[in-house]
Amino acid sequence: MDYTHRLAVALGYDPEKFNAPFVIAKGKGEVAEKIIDEAEKSGVPIVSSPELVRKLYRLQILEEIPDDLYIAVAQILVFVKNL
């Protein structure tokens, strides 16, 4: 399988330090696969949203998500909470 274009972004949220969810890890290709593997091993839910991950991938590590992505990320958080 060719993973050279696969992207992964991991988000975190710490309301004591940040006003919004922020990027804690990101990668493409093999790095993306390692992020996904570690999430699976740790029981972290994984959601596939290619359009959203492309937008989030543009952010830097520890950068908060922009206002225009709040709704999309909130929908994912609600989905994950209901798993």
Residue, then its C-alpha position, 0 to 999 in steps of 0.5 A: m500500500d502506498y502511504t506517501h500521501r497519507l496525512a494524520v493530525a492529532l489534536g489535544y485540548d487543555p482548557e487551562k493553557f489553550n482556548a481551543p483544541f490544538v495540534i499535538a502531532k502531525g505527519k505524512g506518509e510513514v510518520a502518519e502511519k506511526i501516529i495512527d498506530e500509536a493512537e490505536k495502541s493507546g485506545v485513542p479514537i481515530v476519525s477519518s476526514p480527509e478534507l479536515v485533516r488537510k486543513l489541520y495539517r497546515l497548522q503548526i504543532l501547539e497551534e490552536i485550531p482556527d475559528d472556521l474549523y470549530i464546528a467541524v472539530a466539535q462535531i468530531l468530538v461529539f462523535v468520539k464522545n458517543l463511541 
